[in-house]
Amino acid sequence: MRILAILGTRPEIIKLVPVILALRNCAGVEVRLCHTGQHQALGLDLLAATGIECDHMLSRETGILLADLFPRLIAETGAVLNTDHPDLVIVQGDTATAAAGALSAFNRSIPIAHVEAGLRSGDLALPWPEEGYRRIISPLARWHFAPTAGAADNLRRENIDPAAIHQTGNTVIDALHLAREMLRSKPALGSEADTVLAALGGAPFALATIHRREQDSDDLRNIGAALCDLAQDIAIVLPAHPRPESRVLIDVVKDHPAIHVVAPFDYFAFIRLLDAARLVLTDSGGIQEEGTALGKPVLVLRSVTERAEAVTAGAAQLVGNDMTAMLQAARQHLADNTDPIPADVFGDGKAAQRIARILNASV
Ligand SMILES: CC(=O)N[C@@H]1[C@@H](OP(=O)(O)OP(=O)(O)OC[C@H]2O[C@@H](n3ccc(=O)[nH]c3=O)[C@H](O)[C@@H]2O)O[C@H](CO)[C@@H](O)[C@@H]1O
């Protein structure tokens, strides 16, 4: 059986590596990769560290508009399908790469497996474009690998065949377990974090990541001003996302002595920092999941989240773009000095095995 995984962003790589490794352990299964170049370099460290090579590496100019990127991704992934002729295609989550890859496969009657199926915010504008993309994929997919019961319920409400829905857990937890295991045997994998950890000198720090498209320049300036305020109480490490808009935020915080603006970390270094952080401030989806599993207080700079489980588990708190609320919550966490209990609401780290077993048994 030939499977083609279509990916292109850092989180897709992180969440599909465990699935690729599990499938490659199945007799008679060949897994090939098409990287669309949507994120040119982010995440390639994890592929290299796990010995996974891309069979197709599509090139991409920087700064391309989403409206121009999407049709190109459909055409380019279609060309790959025309040569590879896979028995099935795997896509992950909610990116332009995932939606375009699914449409290309659908146009060729190639069955689609959707990893991290069923996440919904109920608002097409938040997150944009991801809520729209994941809703596009669902009606086209033959296998729906839902990370949680809530995600599975969302799919059933959309009349997806219950027999096609499999609650597996989120593979981000598989990746977290893999990264921590690899760091234990090869600590040098996380060495990118050494410099900033040395600069911190063992002091507690908050880890902040801001990358969502909905954050406009005013939002980013407000967030920057709030981070400068919070930095009076705790050092902040900010790996800056390569999106051009991140410049607005960096310009506000870059000269603050207690804010360490750094390039995006490779996955191993980031997990090392996440493990060490006192507090997490983020608009990321995956980091809400990872923070919950690690028992970190996560302040979510989004007004809605498809990770309600993180909030229920007491790990995540939605503060949206209300920086007064963010500062109050952050200072409350610092004063309480009590961390949330690590929760396995996003899975037990065996999601990839379940996905591989189901796919291997059904084609
Ligand atoms: C709407 C939404 O929530 N959609 C999500 C979005 O993913 P995201 O929001 O999680 O995206 P990011 O925040 O970019 O990535 C986070 C990952 O990156 C690692 N990391 C971070 C900083 C760094 O310096 N070095 C790193 O290695 C970190 O450990 C983590 O695993 O799209 C995915 C694809 O479809 C979806 O699955 C997912 O629902």
The ligand as an ORCA input file, in Angstrom:
! r2SCAN-3c Opt
* xyz 0 1
  C      -6.236     27.011     14.446
  C      -5.097     26.228     15.021
  O      -4.825     26.267     16.186
  N      -4.375     25.486     14.131
  C      -3.198     24.797     14.600
  C      -2.043     25.248     13.778
  O      -0.880     24.938     14.487
  P      -0.280     25.808     15.692
  O      -1.193     26.913     16.042
  O       0.060     24.832     16.754
  O       1.027     26.396     14.967
  P       2.400     26.896     15.618
  O       2.120     27.621     16.862
  O       3.140     27.554     14.523
  O       3.207     25.551     15.923
  C       3.203     25.030     17.213
  C       4.198     23.893     17.242
  O       5.490     24.425     16.925
  C       6.412     24.117     17.940
  N       7.326     25.279     18.051
  C       6.836     26.498     18.437
  C       7.698     27.579     18.524
  C       9.079     27.415     18.214
  O       9.902     28.358     18.285
  N       9.504     26.174     17.798
  C       8.646     25.101     17.705
  O       9.084     23.993     17.354
  C       5.571     23.834     19.192
  O       6.186     22.857     20.009
  C       4.257     23.307     18.625
  O       4.263     21.894     18.495
  O      -2.011     24.560     12.535
  C      -1.828     23.149     12.679
  C      -1.528     22.531     11.327
  O      -2.654     22.174     10.642
  C      -3.045     22.578     13.362
  O      -2.799     21.213     13.660
  C      -3.351     23.292     14.660
  O      -4.679     22.943     15.067
*
